[in-house]
């Protein structure tokens, strides 16, 4: 079996697109930035057996391929400055959450 690493997810920022809310929602004032996360919030993943507590399942499903690649030693270079990380976001177009996905220490099996 190849190497596997812990992965840290960090909420970089929570966005809000009021122009899109105005165009697509019946009550555009009903939502703001995602309330499920806070900027700087972190999750450490070490096994990928399930969605971490407090993590949005929609975000988890979207981030899963990138998490898996980083956890197996993959890289998104030359697009990133550092080989051990990637930036991705959840699929909510009205209020996306941007995450930093960072490779951590190697896991022992």
C-alpha positions, 0 to 999 in steps of 0.5 A: 500500500502506498503512503497516506497522509492526514489532510487539514481543511481550513476555511479561507473565507465565506463568500456571498453573492447578493446580486445572484440572490437578488436575481434568483431568490424569492427573498434575497435578504433571507441568506448571507454568508454560509452559517455552517462555517467560520473563517479560519475553522479547521478540520483534520481528516485522517482516514476518510471513513466519513464526513467529519463532524460539523462539516457540510456533506455537500462541501465534503462530496465536492472536496472529496476528489481533491482530498483523496489526491492530496492524502495520497501524495498527489500534487496540483503543481505547477498550478500551486506555489506549494506542492502539498496544498490546493484551494477548492470551494463548495458548490453553493453558487449563492454563498460558496465557502473556499477551503485550503486543502493541505497535506499533513503528516504521514499516517501509520498503518 
